[in-house]
């Protein structure tokens, strides 16, 4: 039995990470249960897709909600995300339909169902299938357990609990691989995941799976880089992780582009060292495992939606049009104020999400500013530290490349389209500022952030570093509770079923 100090420290660290996993589970459970259905971030259409996949009904067009999903959407939906009480009859939000006799509300519900069938189409129908397949199986499991109504609906949201716990462990694993000698970074990364106030984790949507799939790919990419000659098992695992990233969310494409550049650099290194020939079989396996699932889904999209990503019909549905190339450079993103708007709002929503409540952002400007300053300051220290060529520079440059690719991609989308009369983005606010769409880069982002924080505190003791971390976690939790406090007593949430 190993009783060395290193073994004891490792055991203690695992216990801390296990405890952080429990905190993350409780955190996501409480806030998922607190928010009523259906939030402003298209939760109802993601729910409809989950139900369709649970029936093995893969969408082939932008269709209205399915017959099974529609009653849930109508009965458990609250208007409060968009409308204040003053806008409703009698100046108050009506009580939840499930608390009233069916004879009282039947006609109203039937009328609402008819409106949804006639006027609403699922514009997310062409999204890749991985999350919806997983969530569809979870939905079926809930039925097997005897759940129904609102409890079955919240059961589907609670799928985010095992996802966040897995993400805490993956964050720790990534930090341990990159910063094996720095226990502050190894603990800080999973701790920040556990306390992250990102509202996407309290919702039914495919964004929540992106940090897990690309997080796994990120770790495997680093292993691939370190391998003198990559073996077949590693190549297959990495290829499947990259394919899973693609099959989770189309907005992960910039991360995949960064990964493929990284792989190309490794291939160049192998060729330069005379080791390309013995690596050919592994590289072939990598290509097959990554490309074949991607190609299969792209073929499905081309056949059913008219293009390889399935985006054209969605863009038409939303009313966007392509701008002439010459007009791209008239966009406000090329002004100091517009650039700050784009960067700052993406950072703020990356930390806290995009929920509205009564048509106002669930946010406090001072809290947003704190996260923006924290991020920019820590990343500045990380950049300086990386330029000094630390042993972890490969992982840090890859992390930075992931972030740069995401920002570049959403800047490109911001300038490329005329958003016409779309609610968001719009002509008045022509920016993609949806931080949740960048969640695939969560683990690389946190590695950079915590490395920068560690560099900023390098003159202080480890005790002081952990004190700063504890203060940051306390601020994150306290500010989140303060912002969301008005939602806790809402009679449409899980606690009132």
N, C-alpha and C positions, 0 to 999 in steps of 0.2 A: 504494500500500500504506500502510495506516494504522499509523504507528509512535508514536502519541501515548501518553502514560503511561496514559490511561484504557483504551486498547485493550490495552496490555501487561498491565495489572492484570486486565482481563476475561479474557484468555487464560489467565493464571495461575490465576484463580479456577475456570475451567472444568476445568483440569487437576486442581485439588484435588478438585472434585466428581467427576470421572471416577475418581480414585483412591479416593474414598469409596465410589463405586459398586462398585469391585472388592472393597473391604473388606467391604461389605454382602453381596456375593455369596459370598465365602469364609465369612463369619460364618454365614449361613443354611445354606450347604452343610454345614459341619462339624457344626453342632448338629442339623440335620435328619437327617444320617446317624448321629448318635450315639444319638438316641432310637429305641428299638425300637417296633414296632407292638403293639397299637393303644392310644393314650393315653386318659386318663380323660375327655377333652372330646369324647366321642361320635365319635371319629375313624372308627370302623368304619361307622357309619351314613352319614357324609358320603362315605366311600369307596364304599359301596354306591350312593349316588345318582350319583356320578361314573360308575360303571360302567353304570348304567341309562341315563344321558344319552348315553354313548358309543354305546349301541345304539339311540338315539332312542326309548327307552322312558320317557316322562315319567310319573312315578307318579300314580295316581288314587286311592290309598288308602294306609293304613299297612300295608304288606305286609312279609313276611319278606325277608331278604337275597336278592338274585338268585342264580341258579345259578352265574354267573361269579364273583361276588364272594365267595360263601360259602367256597370252598376257601382263598382268600387269608386270610380272617378266621380260619379255624380253624388253618391251618398256621403263620402268621406272628405269631400273637397271643401275647404274654407275659402271665402273670398278675401281674407284679411291680408294675404301677401300683396294684393294689388289695390284693394279698396279699403278706406277707413270706414268706421261705423257710420259716420255722417252721410255717406253715400248710399246707405241701405235703407229700405223701407222702415219707417219709424225711428230712424237714426240709431239703429243698433244692429249688431250682427245676429242673424236668426240662430236659434239653438240648433245643435247638430241634428240632422234628420233622423239618425238612429235612436234618438231619445223621444221621438214623437210617434203617435199611432200611425201606422201605415195608411189608414183611411184618410188621415189629414193631409198627408204629403204625397200620396200616390200620383195624383194628376201632375203636380209640379215636377216630380222626378221624371215622369214619362216625357214631359215637355222638354226638360233639360237633356234627356237622352236623345231625343229627336234632333235637337240643335247640334249636339256633338256629332251625331252621325252625318248630318247634312253639311256642316261648316268646318269641321276639324279633320285634318289629315295628319298622320304621323310622319313628320318631316325628318325624323331620325331613323327611318326604316332601313336605310342603307348602311347603318353603322355596323362595324365588324361584329362577329357572333360570340366571341369568347365569354365576355361578361354575362351576356344574356343567356347563354347556355348554362353557365354555372348558376346564375340566379334562378333560372327556370327549374333546375333540379332542386334548388333550395325551396322554391315555392311548392313543388310537388311534395317534398319532405314535410313541409308544414301541414299540408293537407292530410298526409298519412298520420301525423301526430294529432289530428282532430281539430286543428285550428280553423277558424272561419271568420268572416267579417273583418272588423278592424284589427283584431289580434293577428289574423293571417297577414294583413297588409303590413303591420309593424314587424312581424316576423321576417318579412322580406327585407326591410330596412336593416334589421339586426344581423343580416349577412355581413355587414361592415365590421362587426365585432371581431370575428376570426380573421378578417382581412387586416385590420389594424394591429392585432396581436402578432400576426405573421410579419407585418411590416416593421414592428419594433425589433423583432429578432433579426430580421434581415439587415436593418440599419446597424445594429450592433455587430453583426457578422462582417459587414462592409467596413465599418470603422476599425474593427480588430484586424482585418487584413491590411488596411492601408496604414494605420497608425498603431502598430502592434506594441510600441513602447510608450504610448501616451494614454494613460488611463482616463484622463479628463475627457479627451475626444471620444474615446470608446464608450463612455457613459453618457456624454452630452448628446450624441446623435440619437440614440434610442429614447432618451428622456424628452427631447424636443418633439419627436414623433408622437410620444404618448400624450403630450399636452397641447399638440397642435390644434388651434381653434378653427380649422378649415371646415366650413359647413358642408362641403361635398361629402364628408364622411357621415353626415346625418341625413343622407338622401339616397334614393334609388337612382343610380346613374353609373355609367361605365367608367367615369374618371377615377373612381376609387381603386380600380384594379391596375391602373397604369404604373403607379410607383412600385408595385410589387413585381410586375412582369419586367419592366425595364431595370428595376433595382437588381433583380437576379441576373439580367443580361450584363449589367455594369460590372458586377463582381466577376462573372465569367470572362468578360473582356479583359479584365486585369490579369486573371489567371492565364488566359490565352497569350497575353503579351509577355508574361514572365516565363512561359514554357520555352525551353530550348528547341524542342520539336513538338508541336501540339499533338496530343494523342486523339484517337477517334472518339473516345468517350467525352472528352472535353469539347471537341468540335461539335458533336451531336447535341450536347446540352446547350451550348451557346447558340447554335442555330435554332433550336426549338424555343429558347427564351426570346430571341429576336423575332421569331415568327409570332410568338404569343403577344409581344408588344404591339406588333402590327395588327393582330386580330383583336386587340382590345379597343383601340381608338385611332381613328385616322389622324388626329392631331399629333400623334406620336411620330409622324414621319420625319421631323427634323432630328429626333433622337436616333432614329435608324440611319439617317444619312451620316450623322456623326460617327456612329458605330462602324459603318462600312468604310469610312475614311480611315478609321483606326485600324481596321482589319487590313486594309490596303497597305498601310504603313508597316504593319507586321510582316506582310508578305514581302514587301521590299527589303525589310531587314533580313528575312530568311534567305532571300536571293543573294543579298550582299555577303552573307556569311557562308554561302555555299550549302545551305540546308533546305533549299526549296524542294528538291527532288524527293527526299524522304518524307516531306510534309504534304505531298500532293494528295494522298488518299484522305488524310484528315481534312484538308481544305475542301475536297470534293464532298465529303460528308457534311461539312459545315454549310456549304452552298445548297446542297439538297434539302437539308433540314430547315433552313431558313427560307429558301425560295419557293419550294413546292407548296407549302400551305398558303403563302402570300399569293402565289400565282393562281391557286384554286379559287381563293376569295375574289381576286380581281376579275377572274373569268366570270364568276357568278354576277358580280356587279355590272360588268360589261353586257352580259346577256339580259339582265333584268332591269337595270337602271340606266343603261346607255353609255356609261363611261367606266373606266377602270377603278375609280374610287367611290362611285355612287354619289358624287357630290352635285352633279349638274341639276338633277331634279330638285334637290333641296335648295340650291341657290335660286332656281326659278320660282319655287314655292315662296321663298322669302322675299322675292322681288329684287334681288341684287342684279346689277349689270356690270359688265367689264368696262373700265374706263380706258380711253386711248392712252398709250404709253406716255405721251408727252404731258398728259394731265396728272400723272402720278406725282410729279415733283411740285405740284401746287398744294399738296396735302399739308395740313398744319403740323404734321410730325417732323417736318424739316425746319420748324421754328423752335427756339429755345423753350417757349411755353408748351408747345405741342409735344415736344420730345419728353419734357418733364411729366406731362399728363400721361403719356403712354407708359413710361417707365414706372412712375410712382403708383399709378393705379393697378398695373399688373403686379407689382410687388405687394401692395396692400391686399389685393384679392387672392394672391398666392398664399398669404398667411391666413386670411380670415374668411375667404369665400365671397359670394355675391348675392346672398339672400336679400330681398327687400321685405319690408313689413309695412303694410299700409302705404305702399308705393315709395317708401323711403329706405335707403340702404341701412341694413343692420350693422352700423359701424359708428365709431366715435372718431372724428378727425384727428384728435390728439393721439389716439391709439394707432391709427393708420400711420401717422407721422413717425411715431416711435419705431414701428416695424420697418419703415422705409429707411430711416437713418441707421438703425441697427444693421440692416442688410448691406447698405452701401458702404458703411464704415468697415464692417467685417470683411466684405469682399475686397475692399481696398487693401487692408492688411494682408489678406490671402494672396493677392496679386504680388505685392512686394515680397512676401515670403516665398512664393513660387519662383520668382525671378532669381532668388538666391540659390536655386537648384537644390532643394532638400531631397532626401531619398524618396519621398512620395510624389515627386514632381510629375511622373507619368499619370498617376491617378488624378492629380489636381488639374493638369492640363486637359485631361479627358472630361473632367467635371465642368471646367470652364467652357470647353467646347460645346457641351450639351446645353448649358444655359444660353450661350451666345446663339446657338442654332435656333432655340425656341423663340427668343426675342426677335431674331431676324425674320423667322417665318411669320410671326404674327404682325410684325411691322409691314411685311410684304402684303399680307392679306388686307391690312388696313388701307394701304394706298392703292391696291389693285381694283377695288370695287367701288361703285356708286351704290350706296345702301338704300337709296330711294326713300320709301316711307316706312322702312323697317324700324321696329321699336328699339332694337339694339343689335349691332351698331346702327347708327343713324347718320344722316347728313349733318346734323348738329353736333354729334359726337362720333366722328368716323374713326374710332379706334377699337381694336380688339384688346380689351382689358379684362380678360377672364383668366385669372391666375390658376383656376382649377384645371384649365386645359394644359398647363405646364407641370401638372403633378407627376408626370412620368419622370421628371428630373429631380424629384424630391430628395432622394438619397445623395446624388452628386451635389445638389445644392447645399444640403446640410453638412456634408463633408467639407466643402469650401467655407461655409459660414463658420463652423466651429473651429476649423483650422485658423481662420482669420481672428476669431475671438481669442483663441489660445495665443496667437502671436501678439495681439494687443495687450494681453495680460502676462506676457513672458517674464516681466520683472517681479511678478508677485508669486507667492507660494501656491502650491496646489490647493491648500485649504481655502485661500482667497478665491481661486478660480471656481471651486465648487460652491462657494458662497454666492458668487455672482450668478452662477447657473441656477441655484435655488431661487434667487431673487427674480431672475428672468422667468422661471417656470411659474412662480407665484403671481407675477404680473400677468402672464398669459391667461392663467385660470381666472384670476379676479376680474380682469377686463372682459373676458368672455362672459362670465356670469352677469356682470353689470350690463353689458350690451343686450343680452338675451333674457334678462330678468322678466321683462314684460310678457314673454311667451310662456313662462312656466305655468301660470294659472289658466291658460287657454283651455276652454272646455272641449275643443276639438282634438286634443292630443291624447296620447296613450294612457295617461293617468286618469282620464275621464271616460274610458270605454266601459 
